Amino acid sequence: MPSHTERTVGDTTVLELHGEIDIRTEPTLSARLDALTAAPGADLVVDLRPMSFIDCAGLRVLCRARNRVEARQGRLRLVTDSAGFRRMLRHTNLTDAFELHARLTDALRCAVPAMSSTSAGS
């Protein structure tokens, strides 16, 4: 698994991912995200800024986490300032699938879950 740090801020779990997210790291990361998204109403922020690489396997893990959170009426926010990652989302038509923030403080400021579909933030 890529190295990570995990902490709780209020009712929100913040998972900061470092390193590469690819087919080799997918199983371990998927298991960790499954654990974090198992409870109803889970509120999760995944900080991707320290990440050095992500491929389609990593994107698949994030989509799975999003689907699990939404099925349990929770919330997932991604923090990224990577133009490459945002471009990957555009090319896969997943831009609107995730709630995106450029800064962790912005993602945490939005702690109240939205009742409508997710939206792309700043």
C-alpha positions in Angstrom: 0.0 0.0 0.0 1.2 3.5 -0.5 2.2 5.0 2.8 -0.6 6.9 4.4 -1.6 8.9 7.5 -5.0 8.8 8.9 -6.7 11.0 11.5 -10.1 12.1 12.6 -11.2 15.8 12.5 -14.6 16.0 14.2 -16.7 13.3 12.6 -14.6 13.2 9.5 -11.8 10.7 8.7 -9.0 12.1 6.7 -6.8 9.7 4.8 -3.7 11.1 3.3 -2.1 9.0 0.6 1.6 9.1 -0.3 3.3 7.3 -3.1 1.9 5.3 -6.0 -1.6 3.9 -6.3 -1.6 1.3 -9.0 -2.4 -2.4 -9.6 0.2 -3.5 -7.0 -1.1 -1.3 -4.2 -4.8 -1.7 -5.1 -5.7 -4.7 -2.9 -4.4 -3.2 0.3 -5.7 0.3 -0.4 -9.1 -1.2 -1.3 -9.2 -3.2 2.0 -8.4 0.0 4.0 -11.0 2.1 2.2 -13.6 -0.8 2.6 -13.0 -0.6 6.3 -13.4 3.2 6.4 -16.6 3.1 4.3 -18.3 0.2 6.1 -20.3 2.2 8.6 -23.5 4.0 7.6 -23.0 7.7 7.1 -19.2 7.5 6.9 -17.6 10.9 6.2 -14.3 10.5 4.5 -11.8 12.9 3.0 -9.0 11.4 0.9 -6.1 13.7 0.4 -4.3 12.8 -2.8 -1.9 15.8 -2.9 1.1 13.8 -1.7 0.4 11.0 -4.1 3.1 10.7 -6.8 1.2 8.4 -9.3 -2.3 7.0 -9.9 -3.5 4.7 -12.7 -6.8 3.3 -13.7 -6.5 0.6 -10.9 -6.2 3.5 -8.4 -9.2 5.3 -9.9 -11.2 2.0 -9.7 -10.5 1.9 -5.9 -11.7 5.5 -5.5 -14.8 4.8 -7.5 -15.5 1.7 -5.3 -15.1 3.8 -2.2 -17.4 6.5 -3.6 -20.1 3.9 -4.4 -19.8 2.3 -0.9 -20.1 5.7 0.8 -23.1 6.8 -1.3 -24.9 3.5 -0.7 -24.6 4.1 3.0 -25.7 7.7 2.8 -22.2 8.9 3.6 -19.8 11.4 2.0 -16.5 11.2 0.2 -14.4 14.2 -0.7 -11.1 14.2 -2.6 -8.4 16.8 -2.1 -6.2 17.2 -5.2 -4.3 20.0 -6.8 -3.1 17.7 -9.6 -3.9 18.8 -13.1 -3.0 15.3 -14.3 -5.5 13.7 -12.0 -8.3 16.1 -12.9 -7.5 15.5 -16.6 -7.8 11.7 -16.0 -11.2 12.3 -14.5 -12.2 14.4 -17.5 -11.0 11.7 -19.9 -13.0 9.0 -18.1 -16.1 11.1 -17.7 -15.8 11.0 -13.9 -15.3 14.7 -13.2 -18.8 15.0 -11.7 -18.6 11.7 -9.9 -16.4 13.1 -7.1 -16.6 16.1 -4.8 -13.2 17.7 -5.5 -11.3 20.3 -3.4 -7.9 21.9 -4.0 -7.2 22.4 -0.3 -7.9 20.2 2.8 -9.3 23.1 4.7 -12.0 23.6 2.0 -12.9 19.9 2.1 -13.2 20.0 5.9 -15.1 23.2 5.9 -17.8 21.4 3.9 -18.6 19.0 6.7 -22.4 18.9 6.4 -23.4 16.3 3.8 -25.2 17.6 0.8 -28.6 16.1 0.1 -28.2 16.4 -3.7 -25.7 14.7 -5.9 -22.0 15.4 -5.5 -20.5 18.4 -7.1 -17.0 19.5 -8.1 -15.6 22.1 -5.8 -12.7 24.4 -6.0 
